């Protein structure tokens, strides 16, 4: 199960206003592609998924009891 924080839910509209459309599906797909983790109290995971629009989506999330909670996500340059 994947849940979004209130900020992550708002982020879809924020990015859309700037001409960058990222779908919930692409964020959820990225969660399965872990790049690394940061141990700051609770583990914070980073994942990335390439898109067809010429960029990749990077996602920061935490896991607890089998649930991934998306903290934020943002577009990054693709390094093909």
N, C-alpha and C positions, 0 to 999 in steps of 0.2 A: 504494500500500500504506500502511496506517495501523497503527502499533504503539503500544502503551500502556506507559508506564513502570510499575515496580512500584507506585509511589505512586498513579498514575492507576487501576490495577486495583483497589487497595484503596478508592479513593474511592467506587466504586459502593456498597459495603457501608456505608461511613461515612454517606453521604447517605441510604441506605435506612433506617438506624437512626433518622434524624431525620425520617422521613416524606416524603422527597423521592426519588422513583424516577426515575432518568435511565438510559436504555438506551444500550448501545454504539452502536446504530444512530443515535440522535439526536446523539451525540458525533461520529460519523463524518460524518453529514450536515452538521454545523456546520463541519467542517474545510474544506469547499468554499466557505464564506461569509466570506472574510477581511474583518475590520474595519480592521485596521491592523497595524503591526509596530513592534518596538522593537529598535534595533541596540545590543546589549550583547555584544560579542564575536561570538557567533553570533546570527543574527536570530531573534527570538522573535515568532511570529505570534499574533494573537488573532482568533478567529472567533466568530460567534454565530448561533444558530438558535432561532426561536420554537417553542414546544411547544403542545400542546392543553391542558396543565394550568394555564395562566395565567402561566407564566414562560418565560424563554428560557434556553438553555444557552450559557454562554460557555466557550470552549476556548482554552487556551494550548498552543502546540506549536512544534516546530522541524522543519525539513526538511533532509534530507541525502541526496544521491544518489537523489532521487525518492521518498524514504520520509518520511512525516510521523510524528513521534514525539510523542504526546500527553503533555504534562508534567502538566497538571491541567485540571480543568473544574469549573464551579460554576453554580448557578442564579442568575439575575438577574431583576429586574422587567422585564416587557414594557412597552414604550412604544408602544402602538398608536395 
